[in-house]
Amino acid sequence: MRIRSVTIGTNLGYPVREEHLASLDTFPVRARALFAEAGFEVQTVRLASQPFPEVVASSGPSAAVQYACQLEQRCRAIGIDYCSLGAVQAVEQDADLRYIDVIPEIIRQTESAFVSVLVADRQGGIHLEAIQRAAEAISQVAGLEKDGFGNLRLAVLANCGPGSPFFPASYHRGEGTAFSIATESADLAVEAFEGASGVAQARERLLLAVERTAHAIEDVSAELAAESGLQFRGIDFSLAPYPETARSIGSAVERLGVSAFGSSGTLFAVALMTRVLRDARYQRCGFSGIMLPVLEDEVLAQRSGEGLYGLDSLLLYSAVCGTGLDTVPLPGDVSVDELAAILLDVSTLAVVADKPLTARLMPIPDKQAGDLTDFDFGYFANGRVLAVRGRGARPILASGGCIPL
């Protein structure tokens, strides 16, 4: 098991000055060292600010791109790998939706900055115009690079609060500076299920592995908090995968006894693993669920070409587990209307089920359903582009407003 990220949350100002992050100069090195001593590899150290429209409020949307570039530069200078600008809070009263419109330019002018849009929550309902604008942003970002890679750094959020250490959903709220931990722990499930005598033993083995590992992480985090003066906010112990069989959620589902990920029985397997994470005792934050990113999981990528699951299946699994539709490759000619309709369904499930969900949709230019993606990225396993229906819900989305459910 590895630590996907040690994520710092802090409040920033604009312009971003050196003193804003000066107290964090030594944090990335010490975090990596302390976790390494305990046997944990830290893949990345990241930073999330409060929502960027609040940071640049006095200057307006035109300042958002410069803010993103400044923050990226300052983070690089002190060894922070990625930064999140936080979420446009579209569900807030009188939210300025022009901040959604500048997102494609933020993605174009940066390399390691992530951004998101919160389009729905239980209090504010589902913001139809924000969904439409977010779909337009996804479509524009898809055209920035030949493989549509820019949408890796953009997510649409529904019912997601602050404090998650996983990008692109991460944003900060509250006084002071804190940190939290995101795990890459799908391999714990693979190991727990291998050779288990039945479902009950598999479940018990996974529960013990999660609690044992989480407590070890908590011990290191307490030491890091005492040394740095930063508050420890918890662990998002999501079973996130890495693109190899031994670290695949799809592999874990199949080791448990489902003949192939996506076939009948997958829903049960995903729900069982989610329940284990809920039952485990540790200081939690964020999603703490099962992540099913199509392009970050070797088995999911393989099964994507076998017709065993599609968008509807992934949304069904999200009802009992993790984060929604993540790194989903779509045809390059998918319409904005259909992207918006997909986002509408994700938002509906999040609000009605009262759970956090995200959508990270990746239209791939010049690719059609069934085509193999050709990303050259260490965290991706190339899979088949998933089919869409070529239909949307334009009259609903055109009506605008926030709709409670």
C-alpha positions in Angstrom: 0.0 0.0 0.0 1.2 3.5 -0.8 0.1 7.0 0.1 -1.3 8.7 -2.9 -1.0 12.1 -1.4 -0.2 14.1 1.7 -2.5 17.0 1.0 -2.1 20.4 2.7 -5.2 22.6 3.0 -4.7 26.4 3.6 -6.1 29.8 2.9 -4.3 32.0 0.4 -4.5 35.5 -0.9 -4.0 37.1 -4.2 -1.5 37.9 -5.5 0.2 34.8 -4.1 3.3 36.0 -2.3 6.3 34.0 -1.1 5.3 34.6 2.6 1.9 32.8 2.0 3.6 29.5 1.8 6.9 30.2 3.6 5.9 28.1 6.6 5.6 25.1 4.4 9.1 25.1 3.0 10.2 22.0 4.9 6.9 20.2 5.1 7.1 18.1 1.9 10.6 16.7 2.7 9.7 15.9 6.3 6.4 14.3 5.3 8.1 12.0 2.8 10.9 11.1 5.3 8.7 10.3 8.3 6.3 8.1 6.2 9.3 6.4 4.6 10.7 5.5 8.0 7.4 3.8 8.7 7.4 1.9 5.4 5.1 4.1 3.4 6.0 5.5 0.1 4.5 9.0 -0.5 3.8 9.5 -4.2 2.9 13.2 -4.0 2.6 16.1 -1.7 -0.2 18.5 -2.7 -1.8 21.7 -1.7 -5.5 22.8 -1.8 -6.7 26.3 -1.2 -10.1 27.7 -0.4 -12.3 28.1 -3.6 -10.5 30.3 -6.0 -13.4 32.7 -6.7 -13.1 33.7 -3.1 -9.4 34.3 -3.4 -9.6 36.6 -6.4 -13.1 38.1 -5.5 -11.8 41.7 -5.5 -10.3 41.3 -8.9 -12.9 39.1 -10.6 -12.8 36.1 -13.0 -10.1 37.7 -15.2 -7.6 37.3 -12.4 -8.2 33.5 -12.0 -5.7 32.4 -14.6 -2.9 34.6 -13.1 -3.7 33.3 -9.6 -3.4 29.7 -10.9 -0.1 30.4 -12.5 1.3 32.1 -9.4 0.2 29.3 -7.1 1.6 26.6 -9.4 5.0 28.4 -9.4 5.1 28.9 -5.7 4.2 25.2 -5.0 7.0 24.0 -7.3 9.5 26.2 -5.5 8.9 24.4 -2.2 8.5 20.8 -3.5 4.7 20.5 -3.7 3.8 18.4 -6.7 0.2 19.5 -7.5 -2.1 22.3 -6.4 -5.9 22.6 -6.3 -7.6 25.9 -6.8 -10.7 24.6 -5.1 -14.2 24.4 -6.3 -16.4 27.0 -7.9 -19.3 27.0 -5.4 -22.1 27.3 -7.9 -24.8 26.3 -5.5 -24.2 29.3 -3.3 -26.7 32.1 -3.6 -25.6 34.7 -6.2 -22.6 32.6 -7.3 -20.8 34.1 -10.2 -20.8 31.4 -12.9 -18.3 33.3 -15.0 -15.6 31.6 -12.9 -16.6 28.3 -14.6 -16.0 29.9 -18.0 -12.4 30.7 -17.2 -11.5 27.1 -16.3 -10.4 26.0 -19.8 -7.8 28.8 -19.8 -6.6 27.9 -16.4 -6.0 24.3 -17.6 -4.4 25.6 -20.8 -1.9 27.8 -19.0 -0.9 25.4 -16.2 0.5 21.9 -15.9 -0.1 20.9 -12.3 -3.1 22.9 -11.2 -6.5 21.2 -10.6 -9.9 22.8 -10.5 -13.5 21.7 -9.9 -17.1 23.0 -9.9 -19.6 22.1 -7.2 -22.9 22.0 -9.1 -25.2 20.4 -6.5 -25.7 19.7 -2.8 -28.5 18.8 -0.4 -29.0 22.4 0.7 -28.8 24.3 -2.6 -30.2 21.6 -4.9 -29.1 21.0 -8.4 -27.9 24.1 -10.3 -28.9 23.5 -13.9 -27.1 26.4 -15.5 -23.8 25.5 -13.7 -24.1 22.0 -15.0 -24.5 23.3 -18.6 -21.5 25.6 -18.2 -19.4 22.8 -16.7 -20.2 20.6 -19.6 -19.1 23.3 -22.0 -15.9 23.7 -20.0 -15.2 19.9 -20.3 -15.8 20.0 -24.0 -13.4 22.9 -24.5 -10.7 21.4 -22.3 -10.9 18.2 -24.3 -9.7 20.1 -27.4 -6.7 21.6 -25.7 -4.6 18.4 -26.2 -4.8 15.8 -28.9 -5.7 13.1 -26.4 -8.0 15.1 -24.2 -5.7 14.8 -21.3 -6.5 18.2 -19.8 -9.7 16.9 -18.3 -7.7 14.8 -15.8 -7.4 18.1 -13.9 -11.1 19.1 -14.0 -13.9 17.5 -12.0 -17.6 18.3 -11.5 -18.6 17.8 -7.9 -22.0 17.0 -6.3 -22.6 17.1 -2.6 -18.8 17.2 -1.9 -17.7 19.1 1.2 -14.2 20.4 1.9 -11.2 18.5 3.3 -10.9 15.6 0.9 -7.2 15.0 0.1 -8.0 13.5 -3.3 -7.7 15.7 -6.4 -9.5 17.2 -8.3 -12.2 17.3 -5.5 -10.0 18.9 -2.9 -10.7 22.3 -1.4 -10.0 23.9 1.9 -12.3 25.5 4.5 -11.7 26.8 8.0 -9.0 28.7 9.9 -5.4 27.7 9.8 -3.5 25.1 7.8 -4.0 21.4 8.0 -3.1 18.2 6.2 -4.8 14.9 5.4 -3.9 11.6 3.8 -5.1 10.0 0.6 -4.3 6.3 0.3 -3.7 4.1 -2.8 -4.8 0.9 -1.1 -6.6 -1.4 -3.6 -3.8 -3.9 -3.1 -5.0 -4.5 0.5 -8.3 -5.8 -0.9 -6.5 -8.0 -3.5 -4.3 -9.5 -0.8 -7.1 -9.9 1.7 -9.3 -11.8 -0.8 -6.6 -14.0 -2.2 -7.0 -17.5 -0.8 -9.9 -16.5 1.6 -12.1 -19.5 2.4 -15.3 -17.4 1.8 -16.8 -14.0 1.8 -16.9 -13.7 5.6 -13.2 -14.4 6.0 -12.4 -12.1 3.1 -14.3 -9.3 4.8 -12.6 -9.9 8.1 -9.2 -10.0 6.6 -9.8 -6.7 4.8 -11.1 -5.0 7.9 -8.0 -6.0 9.9 -5.7 -4.8 7.1 -7.4 -1.4 6.8 -7.4 -0.8 10.6 -3.8 -1.9 11.0 -2.6 0.3 8.2 -4.7 3.3 9.2 -3.4 3.2 12.7 0.1 3.2 11.5 -0.6 6.2 9.3 -2.2 8.0 12.2 0.9 7.4 14.3 3.1 9.0 11.7 0.6 11.8 11.1 0.5 12.7 14.8 4.3 13.0 14.7 4.2 15.1 11.6 1.5 17.4 13.1 3.5 17.9 16.3 6.6 18.7 14.4 5.1 21.0 11.7 2.4 22.7 13.8 -0.2 21.7 11.1 -3.5 20.1 12.2 -4.1 16.5 11.1 -7.6 16.2 9.6 -7.7 12.5 8.9 -7.3 9.8 6.3 -9.4 9.3 3.2 -8.8 5.5 3.2 -10.3 5.0 -0.2 -9.4 1.8 -2.0 -7.9 3.7 -4.9 -6.1 1.6 -7.6 -2.9 1.8 -9.6 -2.7 0.4 -13.2 -1.3 -3.0 -12.4 -3.2 -6.2 -11.6 -2.0 -6.5 -8.0 -3.3 -2.9 -7.2 -6.6 -3.2 -9.1 -10.1 -2.9 -7.6 -11.3 -4.9 -10.6 -8.8 -7.6 -9.5 -10.1 -7.5 -6.0 -13.7 -7.9 -7.2 -12.7 -10.9 -9.2 -10.6 -12.4 -6.4 -13.7 -12.2 -4.2 -15.6 -14.5 -6.6 -17.2 -12.4 -9.3 -16.2 -14.0 -12.6 -15.4 -10.6 -14.2 -15.7 -7.0 -13.2 -18.9 -5.7 -14.6 -20.8 -8.9 -14.6 -23.6 -9.6 -12.1 -22.3 -9.7 -8.6 -20.0 -6.7 -9.0 -22.5 -4.5 -7.1 -22.4 -6.8 -4.1 -18.6 -6.9 -4.1 -18.3 -3.2 -4.3 -20.9 -2.7 -1.5 -19.1 -5.2 0.7 -15.8 -3.4 0.4 -17.4 -0.1 1.1 -19.1 -1.4 4.2 -15.7 -2.6 5.5 -14.3 0.9 5.1 -17.3 2.3 7.0 -16.9 -0.2 9.8 -13.2 0.3 10.2 -12.1 2.5 13.1 -9.8 5.4 12.2 -9.9 9.2 11.8 -11.5 9.6 8.5 -12.1 12.4 6.0 -13.2 12.7 2.4 -14.8 9.9 0.5 -13.4 6.9 2.3 -14.9 4.6 -0.3 -14.2 2.5 -3.4 -12.8 4.3 -6.4 -13.5 3.0 -9.9 -11.4 5.2 -12.2 -11.7 3.5 -15.6 -8.3 4.5 -16.9 -6.4 4.2 -13.6 -7.2 0.5 -13.1 -5.7 -2.2 -15.3 -8.6 -4.7 -14.9 -11.3 -2.0 -15.4 -9.5 -0.8 -18.5 -9.4 -4.4 -19.8 -13.0 -5.1 -19.1 -14.0 -1.8 -20.8 -13.5 -3.5 -24.1 -15.5 -6.6 -23.3 -18.9 -4.9 -23.0 -19.3 -5.9 -19.4 -20.0 -2.4 -18.1 -20.8 1.1 -19.2 -21.8 4.5 -17.9 -25.0 3.2 -16.3 -23.1 0.4 -14.6 -20.6 2.8 -13.1 -23.3 5.1 -11.9 -25.1 2.1 -10.3 -21.9 1.1 -8.4 -21.5 4.7 -7.3 -24.8 4.3 -5.5 -23.2 1.9 -3.0 -19.6 3.0 -3.0 -17.2 5.7 -4.0 -16.7 8.7 -6.1 -18.9 8.6 -9.2 -17.6 8.6 -12.8 -13.9 8.9 -12.7 -11.4 9.1 -15.7 -14.1 7.9 -18.0 -13.0 7.9 -21.7 -15.8 9.1 -24.0 -16.1 9.6 -27.8 -14.5 12.8 -29.0 -17.7 14.0 -30.6 -19.9 13.6 -27.5 -22.1 16.6 -27.5 -22.2 19.2 -24.7 -25.9 18.4 -24.3 -25.1 14.8 -23.5 -22.2 15.7 -21.2 -24.5 17.9 -19.3 -27.2 15.2 -19.0 -24.5 12.8 -17.6 -23.6 15.4 -15.1 -27.2 15.9 -14.2 -27.6 12.2 -13.4 -24.5 12.1 -11.3 -25.8 15.2 -9.4 -29.2 13.6 -8.9 -27.8 10.5 -7.4 -25.5 12.5 -5.1 -28.3 14.7 -3.8 -31.0 12.0 -3.4 -28.7 9.5 -1.8 -26.9 12.2 0.2 -23.4 11.1 -0.7 -20.4 12.8 -2.3 -19.9 12.1 -6.0 -17.7 13.5 -8.7 -17.5 13.3 -12.5 -14.2 13.4 -14.3 -15.3 12.9 -17.9 -12.6 12.6 -20.7 -13.8 13.1 -24.3 -11.0 11.8 -26.5 -10.6 13.8 -29.8 -10.9 11.6 -32.9 -11.8 8.5 -30.9 -15.1 6.6 -31.2 -16.8 4.1 -28.8 -14.7 0.9 -28.7 -11.4 2.6 -29.8 -8.4 2.0 -27.6 -7.0 5.0 -25.9 -3.3 5.7 -26.3 -2.2 7.7 -23.3 1.5 7.8 -22.3 1.0 8.4 -18.6 2.3 6.3 -15.8 -0.9 6.4 -13.8 -3.1 5.3 -16.7 -3.9 1.9 -18.2 -5.3 2.3 -21.7 -8.8 1.0 -22.2 -11.7 1.3 -24.7 -13.7 4.4 -25.1 -17.2 3.9 -23.6 -20.3 4.3 -25.7 -22.8 7.2 -25.2 -26.3 7.4 -26.5 -26.1 10.5 -28.5 -29.0 12.1 -26.6 -29.2 14.7 -23.9 -31.7 16.6 -21.7 -31.6 20.1 -23.2 -35.1 21.3 -22.2 -34.5 20.5 -18.6 -31.1 22.1 -18.4 -32.2 25.2 -20.4 -34.9 26.0 -17.7 -32.1 27.1 -15.4 -32.3 27.7 -11.6 -31.5 25.5 -8.6 -33.9 22.5 -8.3 -34.3 20.8 -4.9 -34.8 17.1 -4.9 
